[in-house]
Amino acid sequence: MKKLNTPLSWTAFCLIICLFGSCAKSILYWNQAIKSFEQGAELELKNHYADRLNVQGDLELAALPNLDELVPPASAEVPTGTSPAQFYQLADEKITMALAAPGPLVKEDKLGNALTIKALTSWKTGQAEAARINARAAVEAFAGAAEESPRDEPLA
């Protein structure tokens, strides 16, 4: 068996490691974006109902679904924010990073989902035109899916 001591072999090895590392990063960023968006939406919802009910301080809303119970939390760590806008901005940054290398998202059949998150974060951060563009791209990504879902229709 021959040893790998040529520069070309080491370069190829490092390239392969970098490619696998970037795959994991896209999915990690996608997970972080989802978690940040969920946290922003939950905080926004609690704030909305606290204002409507004239409640001061933290509001425990048993009537609202707990997103962590419905969807198990992602393993990705997400820094805590103090406002929904900060969570939406963080989600927008992370999903933009994930979409910079869409290969792993396509491979895992998550591109349409990522584009939907991008459209929602764009909308929540006041980027209406970017939201429209990404929503159209998400519809196109879902159109190629083997099985269409009724929840995809609102994007159209």
DRENLOMAR-447640 format. One record per atom (N, C-alpha, C): x, y, z; atom name; residue in one letter. Coordinates in Angstrom, 2 decimals, padded with zeros to 5 digits. Atoms other than C-alpha are relative to their C-alpha. Layout:
BEGIN
+---------+---------+---------+------+------+
|      c1 |      c2 |      c3 | atom | rest |
+---------+---------+---------+------+------+
|       X |       Y |       Z |   CA |    A |
...
+---------+---------+---------+------+------+
END
This chain:
BEGIN
+---------+---------+---------+------+------+
|      c1 |      c2 |      c3 | atom | rest |
+---------+---------+---------+------+------+
|  000.84 | -001.18 |  000.00 |    N |    M |
|  000.00 |  000.00 |  000.00 |   CA |    M |
|  000.89 |  001.24 |  000.00 |    C |    M |
| -000.81 | -001.20 |  000.17 |    N |    K |
|  001.36 |  003.39 | -001.00 |   CA |    K |
| -000.47 |  001.12 |  000.93 |    C |    K |
|  000.34 | -001.10 | -000.90 |    N |    K |
|  001.49 |  006.32 |  001.43 |   CA |    K |
| -000.43 |  001.24 | -000.79 |    C |    K |
|  000.43 | -001.25 |  000.60 |    N |    L |
| -000.20 |  009.63 |  000.67 |   CA |    L |
|  000.94 |  001.11 |  000.45 |    C |    L |
| -000.87 | -001.10 | -000.38 |    N |    N |
|  002.76 |  012.00 |  000.82 |   CA |    N |
|  000.24 |  000.97 | -001.14 |    C |    N |
| -000.17 | -000.98 |  001.07 |    N |    T |
|  002.47 |  013.83 | -002.46 |   CA |    T |
| -000.87 |  001.20 |  000.28 |    C |    T |
|  000.80 | -001.21 | -000.23 |    N |    P |
|  001.24 |  017.42 | -002.34 |   CA |    P |
| -001.38 | -000.08 | -000.65 |    C |    P |
|  001.29 |  000.11 |  000.70 |    N |    L |
| -001.52 |  016.60 | -004.85 |   CA |    L |
| -000.99 | -000.85 |  000.80 |    C |    L |
|  000.87 |  000.86 | -000.81 |    N |    S |
| -002.89 |  013.82 | -002.64 |   CA |    S |
| -000.52 |  000.74 |  001.22 |    C |    S |
|  000.41 | -000.76 | -001.18 |    N |    W |
| -002.94 |  016.06 |  000.42 |   CA |    W |
| -000.97 |  001.12 | -000.38 |    C |    W |
|  000.90 | -001.05 |  000.46 |    N |    T |
| -004.58 |  018.85 | -001.56 |   CA |    T |
| -001.40 | -000.57 | -000.26 |    C |    T |
|  001.28 |  000.64 |  000.28 |    N |    A |
| -007.30 |  016.48 | -002.76 |   CA |    A |
| -000.70 | -000.39 |  001.30 |    C |    A |
|  000.57 |  000.37 | -001.29 |    N |    F |
| -007.81 |  015.19 |  000.77 |   CA |    F |
| -000.59 |  001.21 |  000.72 |    C |    F |
|  000.48 | -001.23 | -000.65 |    N |    C |
| -008.14 |  018.74 |  002.17 |   CA |    C |
| -001.23 |  000.55 | -000.71 |    C |    C |
|  001.15 | -000.47 |  000.77 |    N |    L |
| -010.54 |  019.68 | -000.63 |   CA |    L |
| -001.25 | -000.79 |  000.35 |    C |    L |
|  001.14 |  000.86 | -000.35 |    N |    I |
| -012.78 |  016.72 |  000.18 |   CA |    I |
| -000.51 |  000.35 |  001.39 |    C |    I |
|  000.40 | -000.37 | -001.37 |    N |    I |
| -012.79 |  017.63 |  003.89 |   CA |    I |
| -000.74 |  001.33 |  000.00 |    C |    I |
|  000.65 | -001.31 |  000.07 |    N |    C |
| -013.68 |  021.24 |  003.04 |   CA |    C |
| -001.39 | -000.10 | -000.60 |    C |    C |
|  001.30 |  000.16 |  000.64 |    N |    L |
| -016.52 |  020.16 |  000.77 |   CA |    L |
| -001.01 | -000.61 |  000.96 |    C |    L |
|  000.91 |  000.61 | -000.97 |    N |    F |
| -018.01 |  017.91 |  003.45 |   CA |    F |
| -000.32 |  000.98 |  001.11 |    C |    F |
|  000.22 | -001.01 | -001.04 |    N |    G |
| -017.58 |  020.68 |  006.00 |   CA |    G |
| -001.00 |  001.05 | -000.44 |    C |    G |
|  000.94 | -001.02 |  000.49 |    N |    S |
| -019.45 |  023.18 |  003.81 |   CA |    S |
| -001.41 | -000.56 | -000.11 |    C |    S |
|  001.31 |  000.63 |  000.05 |    N |    C |
| -022.30 |  020.69 |  003.35 |   CA |    C |
| -000.67 |  000.08 |  001.36 |    C |    C |
|  000.55 | -000.01 | -001.34 |    N |    A |
| -022.77 |  020.44 |  007.07 |   CA |    A |
| -000.36 |  001.43 |  000.41 |    C |    A |
|  000.26 | -001.38 | -000.39 |    N |    K |
| -022.61 |  024.23 |  007.44 |   CA |    K |
| -001.31 |  000.50 | -000.59 |    C |    K |
|  001.26 | -000.45 |  000.61 |    N |    S |
| -025.48 |  024.85 |  004.99 |   CA |    S |
| -001.20 | -000.52 |  000.78 |    C |    S |
|  001.10 |  000.59 | -000.77 |    N |    I |
| -027.74 |  022.48 |  006.90 |   CA |    I |
| -000.04 |  000.61 |  001.40 |    C |    I |
| -000.05 | -000.63 | -001.32 |    N |    L |
| -026.58 |  023.95 |  010.22 |   CA |    L |
| -000.59 |  001.40 | -000.05 |    C |    L |
|  000.55 | -001.35 |  000.14 |    N |    Y |
| -027.35 |  027.49 |  009.03 |   CA |    Y |
| -001.51 | -000.05 | -000.22 |    C |    Y |
|  001.44 |  000.18 |  000.25 |    N |    W |
| -030.75 |  026.29 |  007.78 |   CA |    W |
| -000.71 | -000.28 |  001.33 |    C |    W |
|  000.58 |  000.30 | -001.31 |    N |    N |
| -031.47 |  024.81 |  011.23 |   CA |    N |
| -000.03 |  001.22 |  000.90 |    C |    N |
| -000.06 | -001.20 | -000.83 |    N |    Q |
| -030.36 |  028.00 |  012.97 |   CA |    Q |
| -001.02 |  001.03 | -000.46 |    C |    Q |
|  000.99 | -000.94 |  000.53 |    N |    A |
| -032.56 |  030.10 |  010.67 |   CA |    A |
| -001.41 | -000.40 |  000.44 |    C |    A |
|  001.32 |  000.48 | -000.42 |    N |    I |
| -035.59 |  027.94 |  011.45 |   CA |    I |
| -000.23 |  000.31 |  001.48 |    C |    I |
|  000.14 | -000.22 | -001.44 |    N |    K |
| -034.97 |  028.15 |  015.19 |   CA |    K |
| -000.16 |  001.49 |  000.31 |    C |    K |
|  000.10 | -001.44 | -000.23 |    N |    S |
| -034.44 |  031.93 |  015.09 |   CA |    S |
| -001.36 |  000.52 | -000.42 |    C |    S |
|  001.31 | -000.45 |  000.47 |    N |    F |
| -037.60 |  032.44 |  013.04 |   CA |    F |
| -001.10 | -000.44 |  000.98 |    C |    F |
|  000.97 |  000.49 | -000.96 |    N |    E |
| -039.59 |  030.26 |  015.45 |   CA |    E |
|  000.00 |  000.84 |  001.27 |    C |    E |
| -000.10 | -000.80 | -001.22 |    N |    Q |
| -038.29 |  032.22 |  018.44 |   CA |    Q |
| -000.57 |  001.40 | -000.22 |    C |    Q |
|  000.55 | -001.32 |  000.31 |    N |    G |
| -039.13 |  035.53 |  016.77 |   CA |    G |
| -001.51 | -000.03 | -000.10 |    C |    G |
|  001.45 |  000.11 |  000.15 |    N |    A |
| -042.62 |  034.38 |  015.85 |   CA |    A |
| -000.69 | -000.23 |  001.34 |    C |    A |
|  000.59 |  000.27 | -001.31 |    N |    E |
| -043.31 |  033.03 |  019.33 |   CA |    E |
|  000.02 |  001.26 |  000.87 |    C |    E |
| -000.10 | -001.23 | -000.78 |    N |    L |
| -042.08 |  036.24 |  020.98 |   CA |    L |
| -000.97 |  001.06 | -000.52 |    C |    L |
|  000.92 | -000.97 |  000.60 |    N |    E |
| -044.06 |  038.38 |  018.53 |   CA |    E |
| -001.44 | -000.32 |  000.38 |    C |    E |
|  001.35 |  000.43 | -000.34 |    N |    L |
| -047.20 |  036.36 |  019.21 |   CA |    L |
| -000.31 |  000.30 |  001.47 |    C |    L |
|  000.21 | -000.28 | -001.42 |    N |    K |
| -046.78 |  036.63 |  022.98 |   CA |    K |
| -000.13 |  001.50 |  000.23 |    C |    K |
|  000.09 | -001.46 | -000.15 |    N |    N |
| -046.16 |  040.38 |  022.71 |   CA |    N |
| -001.33 |  000.53 | -000.51 |    C |    N |
|  001.27 | -000.43 |  000.58 |    N |    H |
| -049.21 |  040.80 |  020.50 |   CA |    H |
| -001.15 | -000.25 |  000.97 |    C |    H |
|  001.09 |  000.32 | -000.91 |    N |    Y |
| -051.51 |  039.03 |  022.94 |   CA |    Y |
|  000.15 |  000.71 |  001.33 |    C |    Y |
| -000.21 | -000.74 | -001.24 |    N |    A |
| -049.92 |  040.72 |  025.96 |   CA |    A |
| -000.54 |  001.42 | -000.16 |    C |    A |
|  000.52 | -001.35 |  000.26 |    N |    D |
| -050.71 |  044.11 |  024.39 |   CA |    D |
| -001.52 |  000.00 | -000.06 |    C |    D |
|  001.45 |  000.04 |  000.15 |    N |    R |
| -054.26 |  043.10 |  023.52 |   CA |    R |
| -000.71 | -000.26 |  001.32 |    C |    R |
|  000.62 |  000.34 | -001.28 |    N |    L |
| -054.93 |  041.72 |  026.99 |   CA |    L |
|  000.44 |  000.92 |  001.13 |    C |    L |
| -000.52 | -000.95 | -000.99 |    N |    N |
| -053.16 |  044.61 |  028.76 |   CA |    N |
|  000.71 | -000.70 |  001.15 |    C |    N |
| -000.76 |  000.75 | -001.00 |    N |    V |
| -050.85 |  042.19 |  030.57 |   CA |    V |
|  001.39 |  000.59 |  000.06 |    C |    V |
| -001.35 | -000.51 | -000.19 |    N |    Q |
| -047.60 |  043.49 |  032.03 |   CA |    Q |
|  000.93 | -001.18 |  000.30 |    C |    Q |
| -000.99 |  001.04 | -000.28 |    N |    G |
| -044.45 |  041.34 |  032.11 |   CA |    G |
| -000.19 | -001.21 | -000.88 |    C |    G |
|  000.08 |  001.24 |  000.77 |    N |    D |
| -044.15 |  037.76 |  030.88 |   CA |    D |
| -001.43 | -000.50 | -000.04 |    C |    D |
|  001.35 |  000.50 |  000.21 |    N |    L |
| -047.27 |  036.22 |  029.49 |   CA |    L |
|  000.07 | -001.49 | -000.29 |    C |    L |
|  000.09 |  001.44 |  000.25 |    N |    E |
| -047.93 |  032.51 |  029.75 |   CA |    E |
| -001.29 | -000.25 | -000.74 |    C |    E |
|  001.20 |  000.25 |  000.81 |    N |    L |
| -050.31 |  031.61 |  026.97 |   CA |    L |
| -000.15 | -001.48 | -000.27 |    C |    L |
|  000.22 |  001.42 |  000.18 |    N |    A |
| -051.45 |  028.05 |  027.34 |   CA |    A |
| -000.79 | -000.27 | -001.28 |    C |    A |
|  000.83 |  000.18 |  001.20 |    N |    A |
| -053.81 |  028.59 |  024.40 |   CA |    A |
|  000.85 | -000.04 | -001.26 |    C |    A |
| -000.87 |  000.00 |  001.18 |    N |    L |
| -050.90 |  029.14 |  022.02 |   CA |    L |
|  000.79 | -001.29 | -000.06 |    C |    L |
| -000.79 |  001.23 |  000.09 |    N |    P |
| -049.14 |  026.09 |  020.67 |   CA |    P |
|  001.46 |  000.26 |  000.34 |    C |    P |
| -001.42 | -000.08 | -000.30 |    N |    N |
| -045.67 |  025.50 |  021.99 |   CA |    N |
|  000.75 | -000.61 | -001.18 |    C |    N |
| -000.68 |  000.48 |  001.20 |    N |    L |
| -043.48 |  025.22 |  018.91 |   CA |    L |
|  000.97 | -001.13 |  000.30 |    C |    L |
| -000.94 |  001.07 | -000.35 |    N |    D |
| -040.95 |  023.04 |  020.74 |   CA |    D |
| -000.71 | -001.34 |  000.18 |    C |    D |
|  000.75 |  001.24 | -000.13 |    N |    E |
| -043.68 |  020.49 |  021.44 |   CA |    E |
| -000.44 | -000.51 | -001.37 |    C |    E |
|  000.46 |  000.40 |  001.33 |    N |    L |
| -044.93 |  020.51 |  017.84 |   CA |    L |
|  001.15 | -000.46 | -000.87 |    C |    L |
| -001.17 |  000.31 |  000.80 |    N |    V |
| -041.50 |  020.45 |  016.23 |   CA |    V |
|  001.18 | -000.08 |  000.95 |    C |    V |
| -001.13 |  000.10 | -000.91 |    N |    P |
| -038.53 |  019.12 |  018.18 |   CA |    P |
|  001.03 |  001.07 | -000.31 |    C |    P |
| -000.97 | -001.07 |  000.24 |    N |    P |
| -035.95 |  021.86 |  018.66 |   CA |    P |
|  001.21 | -000.49 | -000.78 |    C |    P |
| -001.20 |  000.33 |  000.77 |    N |    A |
| -033.02 |  021.91 |  016.27 |   CA |    A |
|  001.19 | -000.08 |  000.95 |    C |    A |
| -001.16 |  000.14 | -000.86 |    N |    S |
| -029.68 |  020.92 |  017.70 |   CA |    S |
|  000.93 |  001.21 | -000.12 |    C |    S |
| -000.85 | -001.16 |  000.21 |    N |    A |
| -028.15 |  024.14 |  016.40 |   CA |    A |
| -000.22 |  001.03 |  001.11 |    C |    A |
|  000.11 | -001.02 | -001.04 |    N |    E |
| -027.38 |  026.73 |  019.06 |   CA |    E |
| -000.32 |  001.34 | -000.64 |    C |    E |
|  000.40 | -001.30 |  000.51 |    N |    V |
| -029.00 |  030.09 |  018.52 |   CA |    V |
|  000.12 |  001.00 |  001.14 |    C |    V |
| -000.09 | -001.01 | -001.06 |    N |    P |
| -028.09 |  033.21 |  020.48 |   CA |    P |
| -001.38 |  000.59 |  000.30 |    C |    P |
|  001.29 | -000.57 | -000.36 |    N |    T |
| -030.97 |  034.73 |  022.37 |   CA |    T |
| -000.05 |  001.46 | -000.39 |    C |    T |
|  000.21 | -001.40 |  000.36 |    N |    G |
| -032.41 |  038.05 |  021.26 |   CA |    G |
| -001.02 |  000.61 |  000.94 |    C |    G |
|  000.94 | -000.66 | -000.90 |    N |    T |
| -034.55 |  040.60 |  022.97 |   CA |    T |
| -001.27 |  000.42 | -000.71 |    C |    T |
|  001.20 | -000.41 |  000.72 |    N |    S |
| -037.04 |  041.37 |  020.22 |   CA |    S |
| -000.23 | -000.93 | -001.19 |    C |    S |
|  000.26 |  000.81 |  001.19 |    N |    P |
| -038.78 |  039.55 |  017.39 |   CA |    P |
|  000.83 |  000.46 | -001.20 |    C |    P |
| -000.77 | -000.52 |  001.13 |    N |    A |
| -037.00 |  041.84 |  014.91 |   CA |    A |
|  001.43 | -000.54 | -000.01 |    C |    A |
| -001.36 |  000.53 | -000.07 |    N |    Q |
| -033.62 |  040.64 |  016.16 |   CA |    Q |
|  000.04 | -001.47 | -000.41 |    C |    Q |
|  000.07 |  001.41 |  000.41 |    N |    F |
| -034.65 |  037.00 |  015.77 |   CA |    F |
| -000.21 | -000.11 | -001.51 |    C |    F |
|  000.24 |  000.05 |  001.44 |    N |    Y |
| -035.98 |  037.66 |  012.26 |   CA |    Y |
|  001.26 |  000.40 | -000.77 |    C |    Y |
| -001.24 | -000.42 |  000.66 |    N |    Q |
| -032.77 |  039.48 |  011.32 |   CA |    Q |
|  001.03 | -001.12 |  000.04 |    C |    Q |
| -000.94 |  001.11 | -000.12 |    N |    L |
| -030.67 |  036.59 |  012.63 |   CA |    L |
| -000.41 | -001.14 | -000.93 |    C |    L |
|  000.49 |  001.05 |  000.90 |    N |    A |
| -032.86 |  034.10 |  010.75 |   CA |    A |
|  000.31 |  000.35 | -001.45 |    C |    A |
| -000.29 | -000.44 |  001.36 |    N |    D |
| -032.43 |  036.17 |  007.58 |   CA |    D |
|  001.49 | -000.17 | -000.33 |    C |    D |
| -001.45 |  000.16 |  000.21 |    N |    E |
| -028.64 |  036.20 |  007.98 |   CA |    E |
|  000.38 | -001.46 | -000.17 |    C |    E |
| -000.35 |  001.43 |  000.04 |    N |    K |
| -028.44 |  032.44 |  008.63 |   CA |    K |
| -000.53 | -000.67 | -001.26 |    C |    K |
|  000.53 |  000.66 |  001.19 |    N |    I |
| -030.73 |  031.44 |  005.77 |   CA |    I |
|  000.71 |  000.51 | -001.25 |    C |    I |
| -000.79 | -000.52 |  001.12 |    N |    T |
| -028.78 |  033.72 |  003.42 |   CA |    T |
|  001.31 | -000.77 | -000.09 |    C |    T |
| -001.24 |  000.77 | -000.02 |    N |    M |
| -025.62 |  031.90 |  004.50 |   CA |    M |
| -000.24 | -001.43 | -000.51 |    C |    M |
|  000.33 |  001.36 |  000.44 |    N |    A |
| -027.31 |  028.52 |  003.94 |   CA |    A |
| -000.23 | -000.04 | -001.51 |    C |    A |
|  000.31 | -000.02 |  001.43 |    N |    L |
| -028.52 |  029.52 |  000.47 |   CA |    L |
|  001.22 |  000.36 | -000.85 |    C |    L |
| -001.23 | -000.30 |  000.74 |    N |    A |
| -025.00 |  030.66 | -000.49 |   CA |    A |
|  000.62 | -001.28 | -000.57 |    C |    A |
| -000.47 |  001.30 |  000.48 |    N |    A |
| -024.15 |  026.96 | -000.89 |   CA |    A |
| -001.21 | -000.94 |  000.00 |    C |    A |
|  001.27 |  000.73 | -000.02 |    N |    P |
| -027.49 |  025.38 | -001.91 |   CA |    P |
|  000.11 | -001.51 | -000.25 |    C |    P |
| -000.16 |  001.42 |  000.32 |    N |    G |
| -026.07 |  021.97 | -002.87 |   CA |    G |
| -000.54 | -000.95 |  001.06 |    C |    G |
|  000.51 |  000.90 | -001.04 |    N |    P |
| -026.69 |  020.27 |  000.48 |   CA |    P |
| -001.51 |  000.12 |  000.22 |    C |    P |
|  001.44 | -000.19 | -000.15 |    N |    L |
| -030.17 |  021.78 |  000.68 |   CA |    L |
| -000.76 | -000.72 | -001.10 |    C |    L |
|  000.62 |  000.71 |  001.13 |    N |    V |
| -031.01 |  020.40 | -002.76 |   CA |    V |
|  000.08 | -001.50 |  000.26 |    C |    V |
| -000.21 |  001.43 | -000.25 |    N |    K |
| -029.55 |  017.01 | -001.81 |   CA |    K |
| -000.97 | -000.52 |  001.06 |    C |    K |
|  000.89 |  000.40 | -001.08 |    N |    E |
| -031.65 |  016.88 |  001.37 |   CA |    E |
| -001.46 |  000.38 | -000.27 |    C |    E |
|  001.35 | -000.40 |  000.41 |    N |    D |
| -034.73 |  018.18 | -000.50 |   CA |    D |
| -000.56 |  001.08 |  000.93 |    C |    D |
|  000.38 | -001.08 | -000.90 |    N |    K |
| -034.83 |  021.31 |  001.67 |   CA |    K |
|  000.07 |  001.38 | -000.66 |    C |    K |
| -000.17 | -001.28 |  000.66 |    N |    L |
| -034.31 |  024.03 | -000.95 |   CA |    L |
| -001.29 |  000.81 |  000.01 |    C |    L |
|  001.28 | -000.72 | -000.02 |    N |    G |
| -038.00 |  024.94 | -001.23 |   CA |    G |
| -000.31 |  000.53 |  001.39 |    C |    G |
|  000.21 | -000.43 | -001.38 |    N |    N |
| -038.24 |  025.10 |  002.54 |   CA |    N |
|  000.90 |  001.17 |  000.34 |    C |    N |
| -000.95 | -001.08 | -000.28 |    N |    A |
| -035.12 |  027.29 |  002.76 |   CA |    A |
| -000.42 |  001.29 | -000.70 |    C |    A |
|  000.45 | -001.19 |  000.73 |    N |    L |
| -036.46 |  029.66 |  000.10 |   CA |    L |
| -001.27 |  000.58 |  000.63 |    C |    L |
|  001.18 | -000.47 | -000.71 |    N |    T |
| -039.76 |  029.85 |  002.00 |   CA |    T |
|  000.40 |  000.78 |  001.25 |    C |    T |
| -000.50 | -000.71 | -001.18 |    N |    I |
| -037.89 |  030.80 |  005.16 |   CA |    I |
|  000.61 |  001.33 | -000.40 |    C |    I |
| -000.60 | -001.25 |  000.49 |    N |    K |
| -035.94 |  033.38 |  003.16 |   CA |    K |
| -001.09 |  001.01 | -000.35 |    C |    K |
|  001.11 | -000.90 |  000.34 |    N |    A |
| -039.21 |  034.83 |  001.83 |   CA |    A |
| -000.65 |  000.56 |  001.25 |    C |    A |
|  000.64 | -000.45 | -001.24 |    N |    L |
| -040.72 |  035.00 |  005.31 |   CA |    L |
|  000.89 |  000.96 |  000.78 |    C |    L |
| -000.90 | -000.90 | -000.73 |    N |    T |
| -037.64 |  036.54 |  006.90 |   CA |    T |
|  000.16 |  001.32 | -000.73 |    C |    T |
| -000.08 | -001.24 |  000.77 |    N |    S |
| -037.40 |  039.06 |  004.08 |   CA |    S |
| -001.24 |  000.85 |  000.26 |    C |    S |
|  001.25 | -000.71 | -000.27 |    N |    W |
| -041.04 |  039.99 |  004.63 |   CA |    W |
|  000.02 |  000.60 |  001.41 |    C |    W |
|  000.00 | -000.47 | -001.38 |    N |    K |
| -040.60 |  040.28 |  008.41 |   CA |    K |
|  001.06 |  001.07 |  000.25 |    C |    K |
| -001.03 | -001.03 | -000.17 |    N |    T |
| -037.48 |  042.46 |  008.00 |   CA |    T |
| -000.22 |  001.18 | -000.94 |    C |    T |
|  000.36 | -001.16 |  000.81 |    N |    G |
| -039.24 |  044.85 |  005.60 |   CA |    G |
|  000.54 |  000.00 | -001.41 |    C |    G |
| -000.53 |  000.11 |  001.36 |    N |    Q |
| -037.76 |  043.60 |  002.33 |   CA |    Q |
| -001.07 | -000.64 | -000.90 |    C |    Q |
|  001.17 |  000.53 |  000.71 |    N |    A |
| -041.00 |  043.20 |  000.39 |   CA |    A |
|  000.36 | -000.61 | -001.36 |    C |    A |
| -000.33 |  000.52 |  001.34 |    N |    E |
| -039.49 |  042.75 | -003.08 |   CA |    E |
|  000.81 | -001.29 |  000.10 |    C |    E |
| -000.77 |  001.23 | -000.20 |    N |    A |
| -036.97 |  040.17 | -001.86 |   CA |    A |
| -000.92 | -001.13 |  000.45 |    C |    A |
|  000.97 |  001.00 | -000.44 |    N |    A |
| -039.86 |  038.36 | -000.15 |   CA |    A |
| -000.76 | -000.57 | -001.19 |    C |    A |
|  000.72 |  000.47 |  001.20 |    N |    R |
| -041.79 |  038.20 | -003.44 |   CA |    R |
|  000.88 | -000.89 | -000.88 |    C |    R |
| -000.93 |  000.76 |  000.86 |    N |    I |
| -038.75 |  036.98 | -005.39 |   CA |    I |
|  000.25 | -001.38 |  000.59 |    C |    I |
| -000.29 |  001.28 | -000.64 |    N |    N |
| -037.95 |  034.26 | -002.85 |   CA |    N |
| -001.23 | -000.89 |  000.09 |    C |    N |
|  001.23 |  000.80 | -000.01 |    N |    A |
| -041.59 |  033.18 | -002.60 |   CA |    A |
| -000.21 | -000.65 | -001.37 |    C |    A |
|  000.12 |  000.58 |  001.36 |    N |    R |
| -041.68 |  032.71 | -006.39 |   CA |    R |
|  001.01 | -001.13 | -000.19 |    C |    R |
| -001.04 |  001.03 |  000.12 |    N |    A |
| -038.41 |  030.76 | -006.23 |   CA |    A |
| -000.39 | -001.24 |  000.80 |    C |    A |
|  000.44 |  001.14 | -000.81 |    N |    A |
| -039.86 |  028.58 | -003.46 |   CA |    A |
| -001.09 | -000.78 | -000.71 |    C |    A |
|  001.07 |  000.67 |  000.75 |    N |    V |
| -042.96 |  027.85 | -005.54 |   CA |    V |
|  000.61 | -000.84 | -001.12 |    C |    V |
| -000.67 |  000.75 |  001.07 |    N |    E |
| -040.70 |  026.81 | -008.43 |   CA |    E |
|  000.72 | -001.23 |  000.56 |    C |    E |
| -000.70 |  001.13 | -000.61 |    N |    A |
| -038.64 |  024.60 | -006.10 |   CA |    A |
| -000.99 | -001.08 |  000.42 |    C |    A |
|  001.01 |  000.98 | -000.41 |    N |    F |
| -041.79 |  022.96 | -004.74 |   CA |    F |
| -000.69 | -000.62 | -001.21 |    C |    F |
|  000.65 |  000.53 |  001.20 |    N |    A |
| -043.19 |  022.52 | -008.27 |   CA |    A |
|  000.73 | -001.24 | -000.50 |    C |    A |
| -000.77 |  001.17 |  000.42 |    N |    G |
| -040.40 |  020.06 | -008.97 |   CA |    G |
| -000.06 | -001.14 |  000.99 |    C |    G |
|  000.09 |  001.05 | -001.02 |    N |    A |
| -041.21 |  018.07 | -005.83 |   CA |    A |
| -000.90 | -001.13 | -000.48 |    C |    A |
|  000.77 |  001.17 |  000.39 |    N |    A |
| -042.57 |  014.59 | -006.24 |   CA |    A |
| -001.43 |  000.07 |  000.52 |    C |    A |
|  001.32 | -000.05 | -000.62 |    N |    E |
| -045.49 |  015.29 | -003.93 |   CA |    E |
| -000.30 |  001.43 |  000.42 |    C |    E |
|  000.37 | -001.36 | -000.38 |    N |    E |
| -047.21 |  018.65 | -003.68 |   CA |    E |
| -000.78 | -000.01 |  001.31 |    C |    E |
|  000.66 | -000.11 | -001.29 |    N |    S |
| -048.51 |  019.83 | -000.35 |   CA |    S |
| -000.95 |  001.20 | -000.02 |    C |    S |
|  000.93 | -001.14 | -000.05 |    N |    P |
| -051.55 |  022.06 |  000.30 |   CA |    P |
|  000.59 |  001.22 |  000.69 |    C |    P |
| -000.60 | -001.14 | -000.70 |    N |    R |
| -049.39 |  024.21 |  002.59 |   CA |    R |
|  000.89 |  000.82 | -000.92 |    C |    R |
| -000.81 | -000.75 |  000.96 |    N |    D |
| -047.35 |  025.25 | -000.47 |   CA |    D |
| -000.83 |  001.02 | -000.76 |    C |    D |
|  000.87 | -000.87 |  000.78 |    N |    E |
| -050.37 |  026.98 | -002.05 |   CA |    E |
|  000.06 |  001.48 |  000.41 |    C |    E |
| -000.04 | -001.42 | -000.37 |    N |    P |
| -050.16 |  030.21 |  000.03 |   CA |    P |
|  001.17 |  000.77 | -000.61 |    C |    P |
| -001.15 | -000.68 |  000.60 |    N |    L |
| -046.80 |  030.96 | -001.57 |   CA |    L |
| -000.30 |  000.46 | -001.42 |    C |    L |
|  000.29 | -000.30 |  001.40 |    N |    A |
| -048.32 |  031.06 | -005.04 |   CA |    A |
| -000.59 |  001.37 | -000.22 |    C |    A |
+---------+---------+---------+------+------+
END
